[in-house]
Amino acid sequence: MMQNSEMTEWSSDNFEGDLDNLAFFINKSGLPVEQKTWDRMWKFACKLYPEARNEIEHINNAKDLEQVPLPTLPILNNQSTIQYRLKQLQGFINALQYNHTGTQFFEIRKYRPVAGLVDTAREIVKESLPIKCLEAVILGIYLTNTLTNVERFPIGFKSVCDGRKYYHIVLGLFYNGKFGAMGISRRKDLMDKSVVFRNLVDLIQDYVTAYSNYGHTLKKVRLGGSVSHDSCSQERIAWTVLNLPIKKLRTSECLKKIDRFTKDLRAHLSYPVMAASSHYEKTPPSLTPRRTLKEGLKTDCRQAARASSADSDIDDSSDCDTLIFALFVRHVLQCTGYLKSQSSIGVKPVFF
């Protein structure tokens, strides 16, 4: 049975409060952990696992503990498949392990821009402490930033068990027309999913089945917007752009919304991204071919020559290459500020 500490994003700094309804604490003082937060973590762990109280106190009071090896980031080969690289990155998330202490070590402010969340992800990698589901989503975004032909979007879940509400989140993946997910959970079938699902409905249904195995009824799924691959982006993540009630998941209305959402994901795969992928060999019909610099300058040369034919005896065919070079030099000088625009100094525009 899944515990509320995994599913509910709620915390309190007052340990003497009502702990019966407390999901988990969040360490807001940063690292290294303050003594107050450290003591609170051990006390709360004893409350969460009363049957293991003796073992918890023994570990807390031990002077010499065995060193735990730190996981290392996998070295990805650009020649390997996307599926293999995603598996390697998920393996690193798994190596950090799920945080069962009842205290989340890294504070995730969801309103921060991508750049700020990536900084937190770097800290997670550096410290290599156990993480919860939201931390795993941020870490997954950071780890997959170089996989520009993989679209990422948050998937949130709301379930009910014994009258209590539970929340969970994973990082949805879209690649080569298939869907999957990255993440972490105390339950193996509620974390990552291979990118093999033909549509979003099949992926969501797989989670619905997994929830039912633990006595949970999945009520709602929230789909977020596509996350930028730019680690310096100041954009904020759209955590919820589409709410899907599970009871209406296969209705025509919901299916239309999911189809529109999928089309939006495909639209984020811009032309440069498609060109970098071996799975996109043809230019999309909706994208017009881009002119090369030489072709563009040739056209500009001819148009300028015809416009200024009264002031210049330029031969359109013989001097075209010379004119291309002249235009290019002029453009560079203007961009670098070494040449003022002719309109600003009162000179009639001519072609030289």
C-alpha positions as CSV (number, residue, x, y, z in Angstrom):
1,M,0.0,0.0,0.0
2,M,1.3,3.4,-1.0
3,Q,1.8,5.8,1.9
4,N,0.6,9.4,2.0
5,S,4.2,10.7,2.4
6,E,4.8,9.9,-1.3
7,M,1.6,11.4,-2.7
8,T,0.9,14.6,-0.8
9,E,2.9,17.8,-1.3
10,W,2.5,19.3,2.1
11,S,4.9,20.2,4.9
12,S,5.2,22.0,8.2
13,D,8.1,23.5,10.1
14,N,6.3,22.9,13.5
15,F,7.1,19.3,14.6
16,E,4.8,19.6,17.6
17,G,1.8,20.0,15.4
18,D,-0.7,17.4,14.3
19,L,1.5,14.6,12.8
20,D,-1.4,12.2,12.1
21,N,-2.3,14.2,8.9
22,L,1.3,15.2,8.1
23,A,2.6,13.8,4.8
24,F,6.2,14.7,5.0
25,F,8.6,17.5,6.0
26,I,10.6,19.6,3.5
27,N,14.1,20.7,4.3
28,K,14.0,24.5,3.6
29,S,17.3,25.4,5.2
30,G,19.4,23.8,2.4
31,L,22.5,21.7,2.8
32,P,24.3,20.8,5.0
33,V,21.2,19.9,7.1
34,E,20.7,22.0,10.2
35,Q,20.7,20.3,13.5
36,K,17.0,21.2,14.1
37,T,16.0,19.6,10.8
38,W,18.2,16.6,11.4
39,D,16.6,15.9,14.8
40,R,13.2,16.4,13.4
41,M,13.8,13.9,10.6
42,W,14.8,11.1,13.0
43,K,11.8,11.7,15.3
44,F,9.4,11.8,12.4
45,A,11.0,8.6,10.9
46,C,10.3,6.8,14.2
47,K,6.7,7.9,14.0
48,L,6.4,6.7,10.4
49,Y,7.9,3.3,11.2
50,P,7.2,2.5,14.9
51,E,8.1,-1.2,14.3
52,A,11.6,-0.1,13.3
53,R,12.2,2.4,16.1
54,N,15.1,0.5,17.6
55,E,16.9,0.1,14.3
56,I,16.4,3.8,13.5
57,E,17.8,4.9,16.9
58,H,20.7,2.5,16.5
59,I,21.6,4.0,13.2
60,N,21.2,7.6,14.5
61,N,23.5,7.0,17.5
62,A,26.1,4.9,15.7
63,K,29.6,6.4,15.6
64,D,31.0,4.5,12.7
65,L,28.7,3.6,9.8
66,E,29.7,1.9,6.6
67,Q,30.3,4.2,3.7
68,V,27.7,4.2,1.0
69,P,29.0,4.3,-2.5
70,L,27.8,7.4,-4.5
71,P,26.2,6.7,-7.9
72,T,27.9,8.3,-10.9
73,L,26.3,9.8,-13.9
74,P,26.4,7.5,-16.9
75,I,28.6,8.5,-19.9
76,L,26.3,8.5,-22.9
77,N,27.4,7.6,-26.3
78,N,25.9,9.7,-29.1
79,Q,25.9,6.6,-31.3
80,S,23.6,4.6,-28.9
81,T,19.9,4.7,-29.3
82,I,17.6,7.1,-27.5
83,Q,15.9,4.2,-25.7
84,Y,19.3,3.0,-24.4
85,R,20.2,6.5,-23.2
86,L,16.9,7.0,-21.4
87,K,17.4,3.6,-19.7
88,Q,20.8,4.6,-18.5
89,L,19.5,8.0,-17.1
90,Q,16.6,6.3,-15.4
91,G,19.2,3.9,-13.9
92,F,20.9,6.8,-12.3
93,I,17.6,8.0,-10.8
94,N,17.0,4.5,-9.4
95,A,20.5,4.4,-7.9
96,L,19.7,7.5,-5.8
97,Q,16.8,5.4,-4.3
98,Y,13.4,6.6,-3.0
99,N,13.5,8.8,0.1
100,H,11.7,6.9,3.0
101,T,12.8,9.2,5.8
102,G,9.7,11.4,5.7
103,T,11.9,14.5,5.0
104,Q,12.4,15.8,1.5
105,F,16.0,17.1,1.3
106,F,15.6,19.5,-1.6
107,E,12.9,22.2,-1.7
108,I,11.4,22.4,-5.2
109,R,9.6,25.7,-5.9
110,K,7.5,24.9,-8.9
111,Y,7.1,28.5,-9.8
112,R,10.8,28.9,-10.5
113,P,12.0,29.1,-14.1
114,V,13.7,26.2,-15.8
115,A,17.2,27.6,-15.1
116,G,16.5,27.7,-11.4
117,L,15.1,24.2,-11.3
118,V,18.1,22.9,-13.3
119,D,20.4,24.4,-10.6
120,T,18.5,22.4,-8.0
121,A,18.9,19.3,-10.2
122,R,22.7,19.9,-10.3
123,E,22.7,20.0,-6.5
124,I,20.7,16.7,-6.3
125,V,23.4,15.1,-8.5
126,K,26.2,16.6,-6.4
127,E,24.7,15.5,-3.0
128,S,23.3,12.1,-4.3
129,L,20.8,11.8,-1.5
130,P,17.5,9.8,-1.8
131,I,14.8,11.7,-3.6
132,K,11.0,11.8,-3.9
133,C,8.8,11.9,-7.0
134,L,8.9,15.7,-7.6
135,E,12.7,15.8,-7.2
136,A,13.0,12.9,-9.7
137,V,11.0,14.9,-12.3
138,I,13.3,17.9,-11.9
139,L,16.3,15.6,-12.2
140,G,14.9,13.9,-15.2
141,I,14.4,17.3,-17.0
142,Y,18.1,18.1,-16.3
143,L,19.4,14.7,-17.4
144,T,17.5,14.7,-20.7
145,N,18.2,18.3,-21.7
146,T,20.7,17.1,-24.3
147,L,18.2,14.8,-25.9
148,T,16.6,17.5,-28.0
149,N,14.5,15.1,-30.0
150,V,12.7,13.9,-26.9
151,E,9.8,16.0,-25.6
152,R,9.3,16.1,-21.8
153,F,6.1,17.1,-20.0
154,P,4.9,16.5,-16.4
155,I,2.2,14.0,-15.6
156,G,0.4,14.4,-12.3
157,F,-1.9,11.8,-10.7
158,K,-4.6,12.2,-8.0
159,S,-5.9,9.0,-6.4
160,V,-8.1,8.1,-3.5
161,C,-7.7,5.3,-1.0
162,D,-9.8,4.8,2.2
163,G,-11.2,8.3,1.8
164,R,-7.8,10.0,1.6
165,K,-6.3,11.9,-1.4
166,Y,-2.9,11.1,-2.7
167,Y,-0.7,12.8,-5.3
168,H,2.1,11.6,-7.5
169,I,4.1,13.0,-10.5
170,V,6.3,11.6,-13.2
171,L,8.0,13.1,-16.3
172,G,6.2,12.2,-19.5
173,L,8.4,11.4,-22.6
174,F,7.5,11.6,-26.2
175,Y,9.9,10.3,-28.8
176,N,9.4,9.0,-32.4
177,G,5.6,8.9,-32.0
178,K,5.7,6.9,-28.8
179,F,5.1,7.8,-25.1
180,G,6.8,6.8,-21.9
181,A,7.9,8.2,-18.6
182,M,10.7,8.8,-16.1
183,G,10.5,9.1,-12.3
184,I,10.7,7.4,-9.0
185,S,8.2,5.8,-6.6
186,R,8.2,3.3,-3.7
187,R,6.2,1.1,-6.2
188,K,8.1,-0.1,-9.3
189,D,5.1,0.1,-11.6
190,L,4.3,3.7,-10.6
191,M,7.6,5.2,-11.7
192,D,9.3,4.9,-15.2
193,K,7.7,3.5,-18.3
194,S,9.5,2.5,-21.5
195,V,8.8,4.7,-24.5
196,V,6.7,2.1,-26.2
197,F,3.1,3.3,-25.8
198,R,1.5,4.3,-29.1
199,N,-0.7,7.0,-27.5
200,L,-1.2,8.8,-24.2
201,V,-4.4,6.9,-23.4
202,D,-2.5,3.6,-23.3
203,L,0.2,5.1,-21.1
204,I,-2.4,6.5,-18.6
205,Q,-4.3,3.3,-18.6
206,D,-1.1,1.4,-17.6
207,Y,-0.9,3.7,-14.5
208,V,-4.6,3.2,-13.8
209,T,-4.0,-0.6,-13.7
210,A,-1.0,-0.1,-11.4
211,Y,-2.9,2.1,-9.0
212,S,-5.7,-0.5,-8.8
213,N,-3.2,-3.1,-7.7
214,Y,-2.6,-1.2,-4.5
215,G,-6.2,-0.5,-3.7
216,H,-6.1,3.1,-5.1
217,T,-8.7,4.6,-7.4
218,L,-7.1,7.0,-9.8
219,K,-9.4,10.0,-10.1
220,K,-7.6,12.5,-12.3
221,V,-4.6,13.0,-14.4
222,R,-3.0,16.3,-15.1
223,L,-0.8,16.9,-18.2
224,G,1.7,19.7,-18.2
225,G,3.2,21.6,-21.1
226,S,6.4,20.8,-23.0
227,V,9.5,21.7,-21.0
228,S,12.3,23.7,-22.7
229,H,15.6,22.0,-23.4
230,D,17.5,25.3,-22.7
231,S,19.1,25.0,-19.3
232,C,19.3,28.8,-19.1
233,S,15.6,29.3,-20.0
234,Q,13.7,31.7,-17.9
235,E,10.4,30.1,-18.9
236,R,8.3,28.6,-16.2
237,I,7.0,25.0,-16.5
238,A,3.3,24.8,-17.2
239,W,2.5,22.1,-14.6
240,T,-1.1,21.7,-15.7
241,V,-2.5,22.5,-19.1
242,L,-5.0,19.6,-19.3
243,N,-7.1,17.9,-16.7
244,L,-8.4,14.5,-17.5
245,P,-11.0,12.8,-15.3
246,I,-10.4,9.0,-15.5
247,K,-14.1,8.2,-15.8
248,K,-14.3,10.2,-19.0
249,L,-10.9,9.2,-20.3
250,R,-12.2,7.4,-23.3
251,T,-15.0,9.7,-24.2
252,S,-14.9,11.5,-27.5
253,E,-14.4,14.9,-25.8
254,C,-11.3,13.7,-23.8
255,L,-9.9,11.9,-26.8
256,K,-10.1,15.1,-28.8
257,K,-8.3,17.0,-26.1
258,I,-5.6,14.3,-25.9
259,D,-5.1,14.3,-29.6
260,R,-4.8,18.1,-29.6
261,F,-2.2,17.8,-26.8
262,T,-0.2,15.3,-28.8
263,K,-0.2,17.5,-31.9
264,D,1.1,20.3,-29.7
265,L,4.0,18.0,-28.6
266,R,4.8,17.3,-32.2
267,A,4.8,21.0,-33.0
268,H,7.5,21.6,-30.4
269,L,9.8,19.3,-32.5
270,S,11.1,22.2,-34.6
271,Y,12.9,21.8,-37.9
272,P,16.5,21.8,-36.5
273,V,15.5,19.1,-34.0
274,M,14.0,17.0,-36.8
275,A,17.1,17.4,-38.9
276,A,19.3,16.2,-36.1
277,S,17.3,13.0,-35.7
278,S,17.8,10.0,-37.9
279,H,14.1,9.3,-37.8
280,Y,13.2,12.5,-39.6
281,E,14.9,12.4,-43.0
282,K,12.4,14.6,-44.9
283,T,11.6,18.2,-44.4
284,P,8.0,18.6,-43.1
285,P,5.7,19.8,-45.9
286,S,4.6,22.8,-43.9
287,L,8.1,24.1,-43.7
288,T,9.4,26.0,-46.7
289,P,13.1,25.4,-47.7
290,R,15.4,28.0,-46.3
291,R,17.5,30.0,-48.8
292,T,21.3,29.6,-48.5
293,L,23.3,32.8,-47.9
294,K,24.6,32.8,-51.5
295,E,21.2,32.3,-53.0
296,G,19.7,35.1,-50.9
297,L,22.4,37.5,-51.7
298,K,22.2,36.8,-55.4
299,T,18.5,37.6,-55.3
300,D,19.1,40.8,-53.3
301,C,21.9,41.8,-55.7
302,R,19.7,41.5,-58.8
303,Q,16.8,43.3,-57.1
304,A,19.1,46.1,-56.0
305,A,20.8,46.3,-59.4
306,R,17.4,46.7,-61.2
307,A,16.3,49.3,-58.6
308,S,19.4,51.4,-59.1
309,S,20.0,50.8,-62.8
310,A,19.8,54.6,-63.4
311,D,22.8,55.2,-61.1
312,S,24.9,52.2,-61.9
313,D,26.1,50.2,-64.9
314,I,26.1,46.9,-63.2
315,D,26.0,43.7,-65.3
316,D,23.6,41.3,-63.6
317,S,25.5,38.2,-64.7
318,S,29.2,39.1,-64.8
319,D,29.6,41.0,-61.5
320,C,27.2,39.0,-59.4
321,D,29.9,37.3,-57.3
322,T,31.6,40.6,-56.7
323,L,28.3,42.2,-55.6
324,I,27.6,39.3,-53.2
325,F,30.9,39.9,-51.5
326,A,30.3,43.6,-51.3
327,L,26.9,43.1,-49.8
328,F,28.2,40.7,-47.3
329,V,31.0,43.0,-46.2
330,R,28.6,45.9,-45.9
331,H,26.2,43.8,-43.8
332,V,29.0,42.8,-41.4
333,L,30.2,46.3,-41.0
334,Q,26.7,47.5,-40.2
335,C,26.1,44.8,-37.7
336,T,29.3,45.5,-35.9
337,G,28.7,49.3,-35.8
338,Y,31.6,50.3,-38.0
339,L,29.4,51.5,-40.7
340,K,26.4,53.8,-40.1
341,S,23.2,53.3,-42.0
342,Q,23.1,55.4,-45.1
343,S,19.7,56.8,-44.2
344,S,21.1,58.3,-41.0
345,I,23.8,60.2,-42.7
346,G,21.7,61.5,-45.6
347,V,23.2,59.5,-48.4
348,K,21.1,58.1,-51.1
349,P,21.1,54.2,-51.0
350,V,23.2,52.9,-53.8
351,F,24.6,49.5,-54.7
352,F,28.3,49.3,-54.6
